[in-house]
Every structure is written in C-alpha cells, then in structure tokens.
C-alpha cells in the first residue's frame, strides 16, 4: 500500500486529536506541556535515529513512504515522533479521567521498577555489543531512574496505562515491522539487536516506546504543573 507509513501516522493521530476537545477530556489544555515534551524527546531520539539509519542499524522501505526526507529520515519518521506520542499520552490522560483510580500501588511500582532495572542491566551486561539494545536499554535506565527518584508517583498510573497502550502499539508497530504486508515498512539489522521478536516486533521496541513516552509524559507533567503553579 503506497504511503502506508503516512496513513498509519495520521490514522493514529486523528481520533485522539478530535477527542482532545471533548468537554470531559480536554486534552488540549495540556498541549503546551505535551509539545515541550515532544521537543525534548525528539532532541534525544532524532539524532539517535539519524545515526542508526545512516549506519544501517534500521531503515525504511521506499515502497511504503512518500520519498520525502530530511536529515536522511523520511518525513513519516518525523511525524511518528509527534503522532504516536500524541495518541499514547492522550490515551494515558483519558484513562485517568474516566478511571481516576486506574493505577498501581506504590508497592507494585517498586517491584516493577526493580524487575525492569534488573532485566535491563543484566541484558546490557551480556549484550552491550548490540547497538540498538545498548542505547535503547541504557536510555530506559536513565529515564526510569530520573522519574523514579524525582516524581515516583507518576509511575503509578503510567505503568498501568502503558499496559493498555501496548495494545494499539502492537497493532501499529506490527504493521510497520511486517505484519500483513509483503515486506516491512521499517526493517532492522538483527546483528544490532537481540533477535527476539514479539510476532514481527523486535523486543527492544517495547522498551524504546516506554522510554519515548515516559520522556514526553514526565515533561508534560512538569511543564503543566509549572504553568498552573
């Protein structure tokens, strides 16, 4: 399907955008903090993306993109870092608006945090030579550590809503990595990752998504609270 990557971005974005003005949800009120968060996240993830693309750690199938590129990245990849976080962070806040108690206890957060850090550290110890695994897991350690020590209560709802967010994530990312298509929209050099796939999705993508969204959410919370303080 021509322009598949573009349509996935727009399809992920349009409904959350329209519902952002719903009288009960009013996500538009968090736009300032959200878009600052996106800029911060992109300042970290875009250079990483450019380097990985240039070195062939991953790449993009010309059959599914418009062909317009900036800094060696398809325009669809730039849109990805806006559309997908928008849909996911909108989902996070919408779930909390509709179900205010939708969150884990402090004890569960502590357990999840310790387990996550242990898995990430052990994996890094044995697979530090794989660039996607190394950079991805290292950044996850950093952002999890910052949020856990500076705004731990944010992880209570985030860990819970992230489990829900993983459902559309598997659908969209599944299509991007080859589910239902003759070839993947985004391909990976398996010598630079663990080679473990959840269906067609590299397992690193789950942590990549977590780090990306937690960065945006932490900034959204910080700048939204700062504005209203």
Residue pairs with C-beta under 8 A, 6 or more apart in sequence:
1 7
1 64
1 181
2 63
2 64
3 64
3 65
3 66
4 64
4 65
4 175
4 181
4 185
5 60
5 64
5 65
5 74
5 76
5 77
5 80
5 176
5 185
5 186
6 65
6 66
6 75
6 76
6 79
8 172
8 175
8 176
8 185
9 76
9 79
9 80
9 83
9 84
10 79
10 83
12 83
12 84
12 86
12 87
12 168
12 172
13 82
13 83
13 86
13 87
15 87
16 27
16 86
16 87
16 90
16 91
17 86
17 90
19 25
19 27
19 90
19 94
20 26
20 27
20 28
20 31
20 90
21 28
24 97
24 98
25 90
25 93
25 94
25 97
27 90
27 93
27 94
30 93
30 220
30 224
32 223
32 224
32 227
33 219
33 220
33 221
33 222
33 223
33 224
33 227
34 85
34 86
34 89
34 216
34 219
34 220
36 219
36 220
36 223
37 85
37 89
37 215
37 216
37 217
37 218
37 219
37 220
37 223
38 81
38 82
38 85
38 86
38 216
40 215
40 216
40 219
41 81
41 85
41 212
41 215
41 216
41 219
42 81
44 139
44 215
45 81
45 212
46 71
46 73
46 78
46 81
48 135
49 73
49 77
50 71
50 72
50 73
52 58
52 131
52 132
53 59
53 60
53 72
53 73
54 72
55 131
56 189
57 131
57 132
57 188
57 189
57 192
58 132
58 186
58 187
58 188
58 189
59 186
59 187
60 74
60 76
60 77
60 185
60 186
60 187
61 183
61 184
61 185
61 186
61 187
63 183
64 181
64 185
65 74
65 75
65 76
65 185
66 74
66 75
66 76
67 74
68 74
68 75
69 75
70 78
81 212
84 172
84 212
85 212
85 213
85 216
87 168
88 165
88 168
88 169
88 209
88 213
89 213
89 216
89 217
89 220
91 161
91 164
91 165
91 168
92 157
92 158
92 161
92 165
92 213
92 217
95 102
95 157
95 161
95 164
96 102
96 103
96 157
96 161
102 157
102 160
102 161
103 156
103 157
103 159
103 160
104 112
104 155
104 156
104 157
104 159
104 160
105 156
106 152
106 153
106 156
108 159
109 152
109 155
109 156
109 159
112 155
112 159
113 144
113 148
113 155
116 140
116 144
117 141
117 144
117 145
120 137
120 140
120 141
120 207
121 141
123 133
123 137
123 194
124 133
124 134
124 137
124 138
124 141
127 133
127 134
127 194
128 134
130 191
130 192
130 193
130 194
131 192
132 188
132 192
132 193
132 202
132 204
133 192
133 193
133 194
133 204
136 204
136 207
136 208
136 211
137 204
137 207
139 211
140 207
140 210
140 211
143 211
143 214
143 215
143 218
144 211
144 214
146 218
147 154
147 155
147 214
147 218
148 155
151 218
151 221
151 222
154 217
154 218
154 221
158 213
158 214
158 217
162 210
162 213
165 209
165 213
166 206
169 206
169 209
170 198
170 199
170 201
173 201
173 205
173 209
174 180
174 199
174 200
174 201
175 181
175 185
176 184
176 185
176 186
177 184
177 185
177 186
177 188
177 200
177 201
177 202
177 205
178 184
178 185
178 200
179 199
179 200
184 200
188 202
193 202
193 203
193 204
194 202
194 203
194 204
196 202
196 203
197 203
198 206
